[in-house]
Every structure is written in C-alpha cells, then in structure tokens.
Amino acid sequence: MPTLSIYGDVHIPDNLIHALGLKPGTELAFERQGDAIVMRPVKKTIKQSRVEEGPKILGYTGPAVSLEEMDAAIAKGAAQSL
C-alpha cells in the first residue's frame, strides 16, 4: 500500500498509471471530497488559432504582408528558379 513520504510524495500504483494513461510530466489536480482525496489528470485544452495569427505563432516579427504580395513573391521566386 502506498504511503506518504516526509516530502509529501506518494507512489501511484502502476496499474492505476496504466489504466489512466498517465505519462511522466502529466499534470494532476487534487480535490478533497470529505475525508478522501480525488486525483485527476488535468486535461489541457488546445487553443484554436486563427490564420491571421500564423506569423505571430511562428515568431515572425516583420511587417504584415498581403496575400497579393505573397503571391507576387512566390511567382518571382518560381520564375527565378527556372
């Protein structure tokens, strides 16, 4: 039976780790319910991004470029590669 260490650590039994699909680094939430402690893995939500945020997500810090300017640059690059 798992016991609480002097550091507050508890070993989670392997059968529960596998049953819940827990991996190293999984965030866990603890909740008190009466005299019991309920542990749940934290489900991370993935923030939906928009196309307009693409450059910012990729770390681009230059000026905004229109689709027309992008198309022109692509056509110019394609012509130069021939």
N, C-alpha and C positions, 0 to 999 in steps of 0.2 A: 504494500500500500504506500503511495507517495506520501512524503512528509515535507513540511515546510522547513527550509534551511534557515540559518540565522540571518541570511541576507534577503529573505522573503521569496526565494526561488522554490518552485515546485516542478518536479519532473512529470510531464504529461505522458501517460502510458502510450506505448507505441500503437496499440490497437485503436485508440482514440485519434491519434495523429493521422493514421492512415484512413480511418473512417471519415474524418472531416476534411481530408485532403490538405492538411496543414503543411507548409513548407518553411524552411528557415527564413526568417525575416517577416513572416506573416504577422500583421498587427492584430492584437487581441483586445477585446473590450470585456471588462468585468462589471458585473451588476449584482448588487445584493438583493436577494429575494428571501425575506425573513431571515432564517439562520443559515441560508445556503448562498453560495457564490456561483453565479452563472457566467461562464466564459463563452464568448462568441468570436469567431473570426470577423474582422472588420471588412466589409465589402466596399472596395473602392469604386467610386463612380468615375467613369471616364467623361470628362467634359467634352461636349461636342464642339468642334471648332468650325469656323466658317471659312470659306475660300478667301475672303478678304484678310483673314488673319495669317494666311500662309507664310508670307515673307517674315512676319514677326516671329512666328513659331520656329522658322528655320534660322533665325538670328540675323536676317537682313536688316541693315540699318540705313540704307541709302534712300533716295527719294522714291516716291511712288511712281510706277510706270504703268501706262495704259495698255490695254490688250493690243491696240493698234501698234504701239511702239514695240511691244514684244514680238508681234507678227513680223514687223519690219526687220527687227534684229535677227530673227530666225531665218527669214528669207535671205538677208545679207550673208549670214554665216553659211547657209546652204550654197549660195552662189559662189562664195569664196572657196568652198571645199571641192568644187568641181574641177 
